[in-house]
């Protein structure tokens, strides 16, 4: 990949041709395709270009390039759309068109234009003056333009004689800069409530992201002393919201000139404290930049939050002379993409308007069958957030949430409002949020005293709910769209990662790492070997590494979840109940109650584990090829719940992960069987020969191969005589290995029957020819070895089409030790003869296969002469050292992995020991 980055100036298109380009095809909005000659009117302020080779991994590289470029430009709002579109267009170029892809990113004041070009102009897209049907999005190819039409503000296609270019433009959302807001003067009873003293943590971060200042309020809020955190990165403490669709990470947020938003800080006790933060980027007198962070508890965000709203209305009197509704005054015009902020302000103003002790707001699911808690005040919001209740059992008169309701005393109708169970609230008023007659949510205000509300308060709350319902629904749909786009980008990346490995353990690790912390706080993967096996806990991961051991120990003590193939997530309560019981027993023992402690773990570890798994836990089946092969378990810490969109995303991920895990299993089984068979073709071991050193080095080409077309053997024939062989079957892989097994076993059998070298090879030749279409050519060096009493060794050698053995004498000279003869497996009638060679003390006989001599680097080849040159440097070395030096020389000759099997057999006669 080659890239270039050029700030400012007009863009110079690297793909410009002297030939006149064909008219460009351009689309504006979904489904619009027409021809238009158009010049770029926007001023280009920066550009980044990259080229990608026509290989599969280039698609992931292109996504990373576009993501890094746009985040570097500060355009995190459109990163997900740009990555998805680029992924499809680059796939079309490098996979379907089979050419290199050129990607060009152009930054302007109003957005980003990205161009993807390939070098296959003949693969045209027909020009149309009317809308065309681009097919189903489920097709393998052709989705690029359909996605452009759906996601891009403007897009088009251009042709030149050498290139085809598809471009799209993404406009930036409107982000008012420098907006200031002021609220009206209000009576004291209408002001927001705060829990005791409001503490504002002031934290200063240097240019590297490390903490340099930490005030007393920060110590009180989070439990860390200043010296404990000074010098540490803020990212070590921050629990950033990893929900898909969140475009800016905390590291990026600290680089912005100004930023406001919510995240969590992990306190000294391990609990995550939700905070609302305001960041301001400053520089000192030396010009060094740093960031000042003001943080308050999230429910006290009114202290820092700067709501984006239109001009404040006159709050003193309305047009009819009556006092304006304080609910409308406080809500104002919220930012369209700040759903959480809108909902939180809504419940706070509703509580204040009716002088309640608590308020809550639930949003309905798309099918209106469940309500999901999204905001509350005066209640344990962290415990209730994203909790779900059925609509017909939810807040409302006669068990329905579809109409206003007033409950004078909840003790008389227990369970009428499940959210308030155990909170001490007695009276409650609830009203529905409806848009065009469709239920979108429920808003309620509660008080600790009974009979606090009447129909008059219900009408006031309903009037306010009707005015805010459309804004809530609009913000909810915007959030769902961002989640959808972020989920699509997440699944693209996940599929790419899962497809990149066939290793079972690595697949398990990837499954867990992709879910943590994006989808859940902790994850456990259970696997099932076969239908008769019980689920086995294979992998456990927690976002806090210190919690993994305790979590693994807890899950190991409870029965695994049932392997039910029904799709979708189901609640699993066993981990939370077991953790609660363990924490209870540990606490009682620490107080001297109950049985004495019999475990070594302290109360801190047990309570931390209980806190880690105390929230909602769900199980998703891993189903592949109509069989449950495992379960993916996701969990939240104490009293937290999953939102429905996250569970749907987890279900999509589980399907992809199950197929990847099953593919890894099948590959592992196939590899294990193949390697077991291959190992049976290797000699069981090399015999020790008195008076002769022997060393063998063997390398089989191909992934997962232990034996290929090359083979070797050394075996005793009778007392004082040994047979040795080194051969090369034409080709590699299992077919060649089959002939290898035939040759090795036939050699041993014939030699031990007393046949000489020529007779052994002639009979082996006949056996190979008898294989018919399965036969392969075979080059073979076969010999018999007799160690002598004077320290020398006599060899009788037959070289049938094989590279000649080389003899290294003590004076450094190298010479062939045999003459070439016809190879095996070609002709029926062979006339072979054997040659006698005597190795004197200190001599070395080197035998190799052609994978050694034919090692290549470009047009260069090691060859027989190159091998002889290396062997001349081995005088005085042992047989093992000679073989190792030859192998190092072969490996260093070329940078690429060997494409052919290699075998090296070195024999040396050390001579008689001196007396």
N, C-alpha and C positions, 0 to 999 in steps of 0.2 A: 504494500500500500504506500502511495506517495501522497503527501499533503502539502498544502501551502496556505498561509494566513496573511492577508494584506489589509491593514487598516486604511479606511478612507479611500477617496478617489473613485472615479468611474470604473466599473468592472471591465476587465479584459477577458472575454470568453475564451478559454483555452481550446475550445472546440470549433472556433470560427474557421470557415473555409472560404477560399477565394471564389468558389462556385456560388451561384445565387441560391439560397435555400428555398425549399418549397414553401407554399403558404402554410401557416401554422394553424393547428386545430385547437380551439380554446373552449373551455367550458366555464360557465358562471352559474354556480348553484347546482343543486342535484338535477341530474338528467339533462342538462342543457349542453348541447354540442353544436357548435357552429364555427364557421371559418371567419377569421378576423385578423387583419394585419394591425398589430398594435405595438407601440414602443413603450419602454418602461418610463413612467413619469416620475416615479419616486427617486429620491436622491439616495444612492447607495453609500452607506457609511462604513461598511466593512464586508469582507468576503472571506470565505474559507473553502478550499477545494481539496478533494482527495480522489484517488483512483484505486480501484479494487480489482484484483485478479479474478478470472472466472472460475472460482472454487467456492464450495459451499460455505466455508468459514467466513468468506467476505461479507455475507449478509449480517452476521453479528458484528463484524468490525465496522460496517457502515452505520449500524444503529448506534454503536458507541461513539463514533465520530460525530454524528448529528447531535446526540444527547450532550456530549461534552461541549460542542460548539455553542449550542443555544443556551446552555446553562452558563457558559462563560460570558455570553452577551447579556445575561440577566433576563432571558425570555423563558423562564421555567413554566409559565402558564400554558405554553403551546408545545412543550417538549413531547408529551405523550402522543399528540396527533402527528407531529412531525416524524417521530420514530416509527409509528405504525405505517405511515405512507411510504417512508423511505424503505422500510423492510420489504414491502410488497414490490416496489418498483425495482429495487436492486435484485430481488429474487427473480423478477422477470428477465433482467439483463444477464446475470451470471449463471442462472440455472436453466431458464427456458430458452433464452436467445443464445446462451453459451459464449458470451463475449465479456470483455472487461467492462466495468461500469465506472463512469465519472460522476462524482457528486459535487455540486457547487452550492454553497449556502451564501445568500446575499442578504445583508441586513439593511433595512431602511427605517425611516422614522415611524412608519405605520405598521410594520410587520416584517416578515421573513419570507423570502422566495427561495425554494429549493429546487434544483434542476438535477435530474438523473438521466444520463445519456448512455446508450449502448452503441455498438458498432455493427448493428444488423439492421440497416435502414429498410431492407426489403421486407422485413417483418412489420408491415405497415398496419395502421389502424385506419379503416376507411373514413374519408371525410364525409360528414353528414350535415345536412342543413336542418334536420329535425332531430328530436330526441331519439336515441337508440336504446334497445334493450341490451344491457351488458351482461345478462345472465344471472345465474344464482350466485350469491356470495359463498356458497359451500363448494363451488368448483375449485379444483387445484390451482388453475391459472386464470388470468383475466380479472382478478379482483382489484388490481391497482387503480384502474380508472374509476371503478365503482366507489372505492373508498375516497378517491380524490373528490368525486362529485358529492359525497356525503359529508366530508370533513373540511375540505378546503374552501376558502372564500372565492378563489379564482384558480383555474388550472388550464392546462393546454398541452398540445403535442406539436412538436416541430420536427421537420425532416430536412436533412441535407444528403448529398450523395454518399456520405460516409458515416453519418450518425443518425440516430433517432433519439429525440430528447423529449422527456415528459417533465413538465414543471408544475408546481403548485405553489400558491401563496396563502400563508396563514396570517390573518390580521390579529393584532394585539387587542385584548379586551381593554376597554376604557378604564384607566386607573388615574383618577384625579390626583394631582400632586399639589401638596401645600394647602389642602382644604382645612379650614378651621371651622369649629362648631361651638355654639354657646347655647346652653339650656336656659329656659325661662326661670324667673324667680318663682319659687313654689313655697307653699306652707310647709312647716317642719314635718307634719304628719304624712306628707307625700314623698319625702326624701327616701332614698334607698336605705335599707337597714344593714348594719355591719355587726359582725359577731365580736363584740368587745373592741379592744384596741386594734386598729388597722396597721399592720406591719408592712412596710415597703422595703424589700430587699434591694440593695444597690450592689451590683456586681460589675466590675470592670474587666474587660477581656482585651488582651494584647493582640497584635496583628497575627500571631500564630494560633489564636484561639484559646490561650491559657489564661487562667484567672490571676489577676494582679491585685484586686481589691475585693473585700468581702465584709460588709458592715454588720452591726450587731443584730439588726432585724433579720438578716440572712441566717445568722447563727440560730436565732430563735425559731425561724420557720423550718429550717432543714436539719438542724442538729449538728452541723459541722462547725468546729472552730476555724477561724481564719487560717491558722497555720496548717490545718489539715488539707485545705483545698488550694492554697496559693501555689501556683505553678502547674496545677493540673488542668487539662483541657476541660472546657465546659461540657463537651460531648460525653465525657465519662460519667457525668451526673444526670444529663438530660435524657429523658425517655421521650424521644420525638414521636409524634403521631405518624405511624407508618401505614396509615390507611391508603390504599391505591388511589391516586388522584391528587395526593398532596405533592405539589410540584417542587416546593423548596425545602431542602433539608436545613438543619440548624447551622451546619458549617456555612452554607450559602447565605442564610439569613443574617449571620454575623458580619458578612461582607457588604450587606446593603446599607445605604446611607440612613434609612429609617425603616423600621419594621415593627408591626404589632401582631400578636397572635397568642395562641394557647399551646402549651406543651406541659410535660411533667418533669419534676425534679425528684430523683431518687434520694430520699432522706437517709440519715445515718442508721435508721432502724430497718432499712430495706424497702419501706413502703414508698410508692410513687405519689407525690403531692401535686395535683393539678394546679398550674399557675397560669396567670395571664401576664404577658411580658410586653414591655415597650423597649425597643432597642434604638439607640442613636449612635451613629458613627461619628467620632471626633478625632482630632489630632492635637498633639501637644506642641509646645513651643519649638521642639526639635523637628517637627514635621512627621513624627511617628504616629500612624493611625491606631486607634483602639475603639472598642465598642462599650458604651455604658448601657447596662441592662437594668431596668426597673421591673421588679417582679412582685405580684401580690397573689393571694389565694384566688383561684379561678372564680369563686362565687363573689369575690369583692372586685371584679374586673372594672366596675364603674369608676373606681379610683383612677385608672389609667386609660381606659378605653376611649378612643376618639371615634365616635360613630360617624359614618359617612351618610349625610342626609341633606335634603334640600333646605331651602330657606325656612327658618322656623316661623310657624304661624303666630299670629297675635294670640297669646295665651290668656290675656286678661279677660276679654269678652269675645263671644262669637258674634256672627252677623246679626243674630236675633237678640243680642243683648245678654244672652245667658252665658254662664261660665263654660269654657271649653272642656271637653272630657279629658281628664288627665291621662287616661290610657292612650289617646291619640297623640297627646303632646309628647309623652315619653317615648313612644315607638318611633315617631317621625318617619323618615324614609331610609330604612336600613340598606346596607350594601347588598346587592342581589346575590352575591356568592357567600355571604356570611350567615348560613342557616343556623349554626349553633348559637351565634351571638343574637340573632333575631329571636330564637326560641327562648333563650335565657332572659332577654329583656322582657319578652312577653309574659313569662310567668312571674317575674318580679313586679311588673306594673299591675298585673292582674291581682296579685296578693295585696299590693298597696291600695289599689282602687277599692277593694272590698274589705280592707282592714283585716285580712286573714293572717293566719299563722303559717300557712304553707300553700303552695300552688304547684301544679304539675301540668305538663302538656305531653300528650301521646300522639304519635302519627300512625295512620293506618297503613297497612301493607297494600300492594297494588290490587289484590283481590278482596280487600276490605274484610278479611276473615280474622285478622289479628291487629292489635294495637301495640306499638313499641314505644317505651318510655324514652323520650329524647331530652327533656329538660325538667328540672324541679328546683324548688327553693323551700327551705324549711324542712326538708326531708333528707335522709341519707342518700344523696343523689348518686354517689359513686356506686352504692350497692344496687340501685335501681336502674341505672342507665342501660338502655337497650334490652331491659327485661320485656317480655312479650306476654300478653294476655289475650284470650279469644274475645272477639267483639261482643258476642252475646252474653259473655260473663263479665264484661268490663264495666266501667263506670256508667251509670245511667238508670233511670227509672225502669221498672219492670225488666231488669237485666239487659237493657239495650243502651248502646252509646249513641244512638241515632237521633236523640231528642234531649232537650234540656231536662235537668232533674235536680231536685233539692232533697237532701236527706237531713232531717232534723237531728237524728241521733243514730250513729252507725252501730251502736251497741244493740239496737233493736233489730237491725238487719245486717248481721255479720256477713262479711264477704261481698257486700254490694259494690264496694270499691276495693278490689284486691290490693291495689297499690298502697292503701292506707292501713293495711292490717298490721297491728303491733306498733303503730306510730303514736297512739294517744289521741288522734284526731277524732272528734265526735260529730261535727256537722260539716257538710260539704255541698257545694253547688257545682254541677258539671254541665257543660254545653258542648255541642258538636261543632267542628269546623267543617264546613261544606263548601264545595266549589261546583257550581252548575248541578246542584242536587246530589253530588257524590260525596260520601263521607271521606274526609282526608285526615281527620284527627279529632281529639277531644281535649278540652281545656277545663281544668277544675281548680277551685279555691277551697281550702279547708280551714277549720278553726278547732281549737281544743275544747271550746265550750259548746254545749248543745244549743239547738234552735237559734243559731246565729243568722241564718239566711232565709229569705223569703223569695216569692216569685219576682219581686221587684229587683233584687240583686241578680237573679237569673236572667232577667231581661237586659239589665245593664251589661252583664258579662257576655250574653249572646250578641248584643249590638256590637261590642268591641271585637268579639271573635269573628263576626261576619266581615268586619273591615280588614282584619289581619289575615283572613283565610287565604285570599288570593296571593298575598305576598309570601306566605308560608309555603303554599303549593308551588309557586314559581321558584322559590329558593330550593325546595326539596327536589324538584325536577332538575334544576341545575346541578345539584349535588349528585343526583343519580347519573346524570350524563358524564360528569367528571369521573365518577367511580367506574362507569362503564368503559370509558376510554382508558383510564388507568389500569383497569382489570385486563383489557385487551393487550396493553403493552406488557403487563406482568406475565400473562399467559404465553405471549410470544417469547419472552426471555426464558420462562420456565421450560417451555417445550424445547427450546434450543439447547439448554443445559442438559436436560434429561436425555436428549437424543445424542449427546456427545460422549456418552460412556456406556459400556456394556458390562461394567464391573458392578456386582451386586452391592458390595459394601459402599461403594462410592454413590450409587443410586440412592441407597437408604440415607446417606449423609446429605445428599442434595435435597431430597424430599423434606427433611427436617429443617435444613438451613433456609430453604425458600419460604417456609411458613413462619419462621421465627426471625424477627418480630413482626413481619408484615401482616400476618393473619392472626397470630395468637402469641401468648406469653410463653407457653411451653408446648412441647410436642412429644409424642411417643408413637413409635411405629411397631406394630405387631405383625409378624409374618407367619404363614401357615405352609408347611412343607408339602403336605398332601392332605387329602380328605380325611384320613384317619388320624392326623396329628392335631395336637392342641396348639392354639396360638402361642407364639413365643415372642417375648419382649426383645426386639432386635436393636432398637436405637431410641435414645432419650436425649432431648435437648431442651435447655431453658435459656432465656435471654440473659440471665445472670449465671455465669458458669459455676459460682459457688453453690448454687441450688441443685445442680445436676445429680450429684451423688445421693443426696437425700431423697430427691424425687425418684431416682431409679430404685432405691431401697424400698420406698413406699409402694411403688407399682409392682415390685417383685413379690410383695407379701399378699396381694389381693388377686383374686381370679381375674383373668383377662376378660374383655368384653366378648359377648356372643358374636360369632362370625355370621351375621345376618346379611344376606345379599341385597336387601331392599335399598334402593338408591336414596341419597340424601343423608343429612346429619341427624343423629338421634342423641338425646341427652344420656349421659352416663354419670350417675351419682356416686358410684363406689369410691373413686379416689377422694372426693371431698369428705365423705362420711368417714373413711378410714383415717384421713389426716386429722379430722376433728377429734375422733376418739383417741388417737395417739397423743395429740396435744393435751387433751383433757387428762389422760393418765399421767403424762409427764408433769403437768402442773400440780396434780394432787400429790405425786411423790415428792415434788420439790417443797411442798408444804407439810410433809411428814404424814400425809394421809395415804391410805391404800397400801398396796404391796411395796416392799422396798425396791429400789431401782436395780434392774438386772441388765440394763443396756449401758453402753459406754457413751452414747451420744448425749450431749447436754440439752438442756431445755431450749436453748437458743436455736439449735439446729432443728429440733422437732417443730417449734413454733413457726420458724421461717418456712419449713416445708408445708405446714398446714396453711400458712398465708399464701404460698405460691399456688396451691391447687384448690383453694377455697372457693373460687368462682365457678362459672359455668364450664362444664367439660362436655365435649361432643365427640362422637365416634362416626367416622365415615368409612364405609367398606371399600376395600381395594379389590375391584372386580376386573379380571382380565380373562378373555376367552371363556366367558360364562362360568367362571370359577372364582370363589373368594380366595384370594391369595394373601390377604392380610387386612389390617385395620389401621387407619390413620386417626390418631387421637389428638385433639387440640384442646387446650385449657387456658383459662384466665385466672388471675389471682383473686383474692378474696372479694366476693360479692360483685364481680364484674360479669357482664354478659356479652355475647356475640351479637352483632347486628346482622340482619337477614342477608344483606348484600355480601358480607364477608363469608357467610356460610355458603352462599351460592358460588362464590369464587373458589372457596375451598373444595366444593364438590367438583367443579371443573378441573381443578388441579389434581384431585385424587384420581380421576379417570386417566389423565395423562400419566401420572406417576405409577398407577397400577400396570399399565401397559409397558412402561419402561422397566419396571421391576420384573415383570414376567419375561420380557425379552432378555434381561440380564440373567435371569435364572436359566432360561433355555440355552443361552450362550455358554454359561458356566457348565451346565450339564454336558453339552456337546463337546466343549473343550476338555473336560475331565475324561470323558470316554475316549476322545481322540488321543489325548496324552497317555492314557493308560495303555491303549493299544500300541502307541508308538514306543513307549518304554519297553514293551515286550520284545521289540526288534533290536534293542541295544544289547551288547554283551553284558552278562551279569556282573562281570568284573575282569580285570586284567590279571593274569597269573604272574607270580614272581619268578623270574628266570635268573638263575645263578650265572653271574658273569656277563649279563646284558642289562643295561638300563633301557626302559621303555616308557615313553610318554605319548599320550594322545590328547589332542584338542579337537573338539567337534562343535560346529555351529550350524544349526538348521535354519534356513531362510524361511520367512513367513511367520505371521503372528500366530502364536499358540502351537507352533510345531516344535517338537523335540527331536523328531527324526524326519529326514526328507529322503532325497534320492541318493545322497552320499552315505557310505557306511564304512565301518572298519571292524576288524575282529583279530583277536590273538588268543590261541587256544593250544593246549597240549595235544599232541598226536599220539605219542608213545613215550617211553622213558627216554629223556635226553633230546627229544625232537618236538618242535613247536611249529604250528602253522600260523601265518599271519596274512591278512588281506586288507586291501583298501580299494574301494570301488565307487563308481558313480553311475547311477541309473539315469537315463534320459528323463528330464523333467523334475518337478518337485511335488510335494504334497502327498496325500494319501495313496494315489495310484502308484507313484514311484516308491513309496514306502512298502507297498505290497510286494514289489519285485525285490526290494531290499531284503525282506524277510525270507523270501524263497532262496536268494543267493547265499545269505549268511548260513542258514541252516543246512543247505545242500553242501556247502564247502566243508563244514564240520563232519557231516555224515560220510562223505566220499573220502576225505582225508583219513579218517579213522578206520575206514575199510581197507586201507593200504594202497590206494591209488596214488600215483605220482602227480606232480603238478599239471602236466599237459592233459593227462587222463581226467583229472578232476574238472578242469575248465571245459573240456570237450563235452562231458556229460552235463555239466551245468548249462552249456550252450543249448543242448537238446531240450533240457527242461524248460528253458525260457521260451524257445520256439513253440513248444507244446501249448503254451498259454494262449496262442492265437492272437486275437485282436487286443488282448490285455497285455501282450508282451511289450517290453521296452528294450531299447539298446542298452548295453551295459559295458562300461570300460572297467577292467579289473587288473589289479596288480596282486598276484598271489605268490607266496613263497614259503619255503620251509627252512627252519633255523636250527643249527646244531652248535651249541657252545662247545669249545674245545678246551682241553686241559692246559694248553699253553697260553690261555687268556684270549685267544682269537675266537672268531665265530664264522662258520661256513653257512652260506645261504644259497638255496637254489630258487631262482626267481623266474616267473613267467609274467610278462607285461602285455596284456591283451588290450591294445588301444588306449591304455591309460598314460597320463604324464609319467615320464621316465623317473625312476628313483634316482636321487643324487647322493653321491658318496663324498663325504668331507674327510680328507686325510689330515694327519697331524701337522703337516707343513702348510695347510691352508688351501691346498688345491681342491677343486670341486670337479667331478666328472660323473657322467651318467653311469649307472650300475647295471643297465640292461638295454636291450634293443627292442624297438617297437614291433608288435605283432597285431593281427586283426582283432577287432573288438568282438564281443559276444552278442548274440541275438539278431544277427544279420544273415549269416550263411550257415547252411547245415553242416557242410564238411569243412572242418578246420584242421590244419596241420600246425600244431603248436609245439614248441620246444622250450626247454628250461635252460637257464644259464647259471653257472656257479660263480658266486662272489665270496671272497674271503675278507672279512673285516678284521684288520689288525687292531691291537690295543690303541685306544684313542680315536679310532675312526667312528664316524657317524653316518648312518643311512637315513635319509630324509625322504618320506613318501607323502605326497599331497594329492588332493583332487583338483580339478580344473577351476573350482571356485576360487582357489588361491592364485593360480597363475593368470586367470582372466579377470582379475580385479581391475576395474576401470575408473578413471577420472577424466571425463570428457573423451578426448581421442587418445589419451594415454592408457597403456595397459602394462601391468607389472611384468608379465611374460616369464618365460623360462630363464632368460638372462638376468632379469631383475631378481628372481628368486635365488639364482646362483650367487649374485653379488651379495645378497643379505647373508646367505649361508657361509660365505668366506669369512664373515666377521664373527663366526661362532666357534672358532678354534678354542679348545680347552674347556668349553662349557658342558654342563651335564645335559642329558637328553631333555629334561624338563625345561632347562634354561634355553636350549635351542628352539624347542617348540614355542615357548612364550615369546622369544624374540621374533620368530617368523610371523606369529599372529599379530604382534604389535606393528610390525612393518606393513602387513596387509591392511590393518585397520587404518593406519595413518596415511596410506597411499591415496584414499578417497574419503571425502566427507560424508557421502551418502551411506545409508545402511546397505549391507551386502544384499544383492539380489539373487545369489546362488548359494547353495549349501557349501560348506567348507569342512574338510577333515585334514588333520596333520598327524602323521605317525612318525615319531623320531625314535631310532634305536642306536645306542652307543655301547661300544665295547670298552669298558674302563681298563681292562687288563688285570693281571694278577697283582694282589697287594704285595708290597715290598716287605721282605723279612727283616 
